Amino acid sequence: MKHLQLLLTCLLSGSMMILGLSATRAQNPANGQAVQPPAQQGQVPAQQKLTPEQEAKIVAQMQAEAKKFTLPQMKTALEQSPNPVLYTKQILQKRFKIDTIVVTRTRGFNSLADSLAYNGKEKKVYGPYGEKGGRFLVQILTKAPNQFYHISQIFIDTSVFRYRVADSLGNVIIRKLRDSSASFEQLAKTYSMGGEGGGDLGWIARGVIVPTIEHEVMAHKKGEVFRVWSSNGLHIIRKTENPKQDTGFALMMRIFL
């Protein structure tokens, strides 16, 4: 998470030179020609130091051009900008919000934000989303990895069964697995109260699983089955795959239209 915060600081503290003079090229709605950055329109080259007056003139020109953008042109401008946060603030002059999204699993996403954070491409702008009057675009600024565990579970809820009954059911399940009289998937469908069907929980991010379960997952090998008690009941866990690195965090910007 530290490098996400550092990147955000850099994005928000960029100068006008970072912002604009390499500028975004988008199609001019009037004549279909490429909009060239001011430095290529007879202005002072980007590598030369600008006076405040020159800088203000260039910014004003870019702002005027940006007001003519269609929505696809705006999305292209954001994707090509070296500093999309500063470009949004000073050139597009749009209200925006930066969100840090935590990816908890790689499927069965809880929201659009989770899905975009995991499946979206860096720098890409998506949308618009939302109802009329509240539409917004979403740009993926950067991503960061996390460790994910692939596990399956058979859960016996102790709010339904007493501890002794849950423990007895757990012993029956473990015995059936050891003598191969039933598969984990079959037993999950019969006994599990977690609502996960055949027991497969998919890939779950580190820090999301109950700590006692996560500790045991780390201690066991791929394919091993073990029991863990939590405050909710008995968890019979199978470590389906070895851990992997995948997208765990995303820094995203919402641009309000």
C-alpha positions in Angstrom: 0.0 0.0 0.0 3.0 2.4 0.6 3.9 2.6 -3.1 0.3 3.4 -4.0 0.3 6.3 -1.5 3.7 7.5 -2.8 2.4 7.5 -6.4 -0.7 9.4 -5.4 1.5 12.1 -3.8 3.6 12.4 -7.0 0.5 12.6 -9.1 -1.0 15.4 -7.0 2.2 17.4 -6.8 3.1 17.4 -10.5 4.0 20.7 -12.2 2.5 22.3 -15.3 5.5 21.1 -17.3 4.6 17.5 -16.4 1.1 18.2 -17.3 0.7 19.6 -20.6 3.4 20.2 -23.1 3.8 16.7 -24.3 0.1 17.0 -24.4 -2.6 14.8 -25.3 -3.5 14.4 -29.0 -7.2 14.0 -29.7 -9.3 14.5 -32.8 -10.6 18.0 -33.3 -14.4 17.8 -33.6 -14.5 20.6 -36.1 -12.1 19.4 -38.8 -11.0 15.9 -37.8 -7.4 17.0 -37.5 -5.2 16.1 -34.7 -5.0 18.7 -31.9 -1.3 19.4 -31.5 0.3 20.3 -28.1 1.0 24.1 -27.8 4.7 23.5 -28.0 4.1 22.3 -31.6 2.0 25.3 -32.5 4.7 27.9 -32.2 4.8 28.1 -28.5 7.9 27.9 -26.3 9.3 24.3 -26.4 8.6 22.2 -23.4 12.3 21.9 -22.5 12.6 25.7 -22.1 11.7 27.4 -18.9 8.3 29.3 -19.2 7.4 32.5 -17.6 4.2 32.6 -15.6 2.5 34.5 -18.4 3.5 32.0 -21.0 2.4 29.1 -18.8 -1.0 30.7 -18.2 -1.4 31.3 -21.9 -0.7 27.7 -22.7 -3.0 26.4 -20.0 -5.8 28.7 -21.2 -5.3 27.4 -24.8 -5.4 23.8 -23.7 -8.5 24.4 -21.6 -10.3 26.0 -24.6 -9.4 23.0 -26.7 -10.5 20.6 -24.0 -14.0 22.2 -23.8 -14.6 21.1 -27.4 -13.7 17.4 -26.7 -16.3 14.8 -27.3 -16.5 12.0 -24.7 -14.3 9.6 -26.7 -11.7 12.4 -27.1 -11.7 13.2 -23.4 -11.1 9.5 -22.6 -8.2 9.4 -25.2 -6.8 12.6 -23.7 -6.8 11.1 -20.2 -5.2 7.9 -21.4 -2.4 9.8 -23.2 -1.7 12.3 -20.5 1.5 11.8 -18.5 -0.3 13.1 -15.4 -4.1 12.4 -15.7 -4.9 13.7 -12.2 -3.3 17.1 -12.9 -4.8 17.1 -16.5 -8.3 16.5 -15.0 -7.9 19.2 -12.5 -6.3 22.0 -14.5 -7.2 21.3 -18.2 -10.5 19.4 -18.1 -11.5 21.3 -15.0 -13.6 18.4 -13.8 -14.4 17.3 -10.3 -12.7 14.0 -9.5 -12.1 11.6 -6.6 -9.2 9.2 -6.0 -10.2 5.7 -4.6 -7.9 2.9 -3.4 -9.7 -0.3 -4.1 -8.8 -3.6 -2.3 -9.4 -6.7 -4.4 -10.5 -9.4 -2.0 -11.1 -12.2 -4.6 -10.6 -12.8 -8.2 -14.2 -13.7 -9.1 -17.7 -13.0 -7.7 -16.9 -9.3 -7.3 -18.9 -7.3 -4.9 -19.1 -4.1 -7.0 -18.2 -2.5 -10.3 -15.1 -1.0 -8.6 -13.8 -4.4 -7.6 -14.3 -5.8 -11.1 -12.6 -2.8 -12.8 -9.7 -2.9 -10.3 -9.0 -6.5 -11.1 -9.8 -6.7 -14.8 -9.1 -3.2 -15.9 -5.9 -2.1 -17.6 -3.6 0.6 -16.2 -4.2 4.1 -17.8 -7.4 2.9 -19.5 -10.5 5.0 -19.0 -13.9 3.2 -18.6 -17.4 4.4 -18.7 -19.4 6.5 -18.5 -21.3 5.0 -15.6 -24.2 6.3 -13.5 -27.5 8.0 -14.2 -28.1 11.2 -16.1 -26.8 14.1 -14.0 -24.4 11.9 -12.1 -22.3 10.2 -14.8 -18.6 9.6 -14.3 -15.6 8.0 -16.0 -13.2 5.7 -14.2 -9.4 5.6 -14.9 -7.1 2.9 -13.5 -4.1 4.9 -12.4 -1.9 2.0 -11.1 -2.1 -1.4 -9.6 -0.2 -3.3 -6.9 0.1 -7.0 -6.1 -1.1 -9.1 -3.2 -0.9 -12.8 -2.3 -3.9 -15.0 -3.0 -4.9 -18.4 -1.6 -7.1 -20.9 -3.4 -9.1 -22.9 -0.9 -12.2 -25.0 -0.6 -14.4 -25.2 2.6 -17.0 -27.3 4.4 -18.5 -25.1 7.1 -20.5 -26.4 10.1 -22.3 -23.5 11.8 -22.3 -23.7 15.6 -25.2 -21.3 15.8 -27.2 -24.2 14.3 -25.5 -27.2 15.8 -24.0 -27.5 19.2 -20.2 -27.8 19.4 -20.3 -31.5 20.1 -22.5 -32.2 17.2 -20.4 -30.0 14.9 -17.3 -31.8 16.0 -18.9 -35.2 15.4 -20.0 -34.2 11.9 -16.4 -32.9 11.3 -15.0 -36.3 12.2 -17.4 -38.1 9.9 -16.4 -35.8 7.0 -12.7 -36.3 7.6 -13.2 -40.1 7.8 -15.1 -40.1 4.5 -12.3 -38.1 2.8 -9.6 -40.3 4.1 -11.2 -43.6 3.0 -12.3 -41.9 -0.3 -15.9 -42.9 0.1 -16.9 -39.3 -1.0 -15.2 -36.4 -2.7 -14.7 -33.0 -1.0 -17.2 -31.5 -3.5 -19.8 -34.1 -2.7 -19.4 -33.6 1.1 -19.5 -29.8 0.7 -22.9 -30.1 -1.1 -24.2 -32.4 1.7 -22.9 -30.8 4.8 -21.5 -27.3 4.2 -23.6 -24.3 5.5 -21.4 -21.7 3.9 -23.4 -21.4 0.7 -20.5 -22.1 -1.5 -22.0 -25.0 -3.5 -19.2 -27.5 -4.0 -17.0 -25.8 -1.4 -14.7 -23.9 -3.8 -14.1 -20.4 -2.4 -11.8 -19.5 -5.4 -8.7 -17.2 -4.9 -9.0 -15.1 -1.8 -6.6 -12.2 -0.9 -4.2 -12.4 2.0 -5.7 -10.5 4.9 -9.3 -11.3 4.0 -9.5 -14.8 5.4 -10.0 -15.3 9.1 -6.5 -15.1 10.7 -6.6 -18.6 12.3 -7.6 -20.1 8.9 -5.0 -18.1 7.0 -2.3 -19.2 9.4 -3.2 -22.9 8.8 -3.4 -22.4 5.1 0.2 -21.1 5.1 1.3 -24.0 7.2 -0.2 -26.8 5.0 0.8 -28.1 1.6 -1.3 -28.1 -1.6 -4.0 -30.7 -1.4 -4.0 -31.1 2.3 -7.3 -31.0 4.3 -7.4 -29.7 7.9 -9.9 -28.5 10.5 -10.1 -25.0 12.1 -12.5 -23.7 14.7 -13.6 -20.1 14.6 -16.1 -18.1 16.6 -18.7 -19.1 13.9 -18.1 -22.8 13.8 -16.0 -25.6 12.3 -14.2 -25.0 9.0 -12.9 -28.0 7.1 -10.4 -26.5 4.7 -8.7 -27.9 1.6 -5.7 -26.0 0.2 -6.5 -26.4 -3.4 -3.5 -24.6 -5.0 -0.3 -23.0 -3.9 -0.4 -19.3 -3.2 0.0 -16.9 -6.2 0.7 -13.2 -6.7 -2.1 -11.3 -8.5 -3.6 -7.8 -8.5 -4.5 -6.9 -5.0 -4.9 -3.1 -5.0 -5.8 -0.5 -7.5 -5.6 3.3 -7.4 -8.6 4.6 -9.5 -9.8 8.1 -10.4 -13.5 8.9 -10.9 -14.0 11.9 -13.2 -17.5 13.4 -12.8 -19.0 14.7 -16.0 
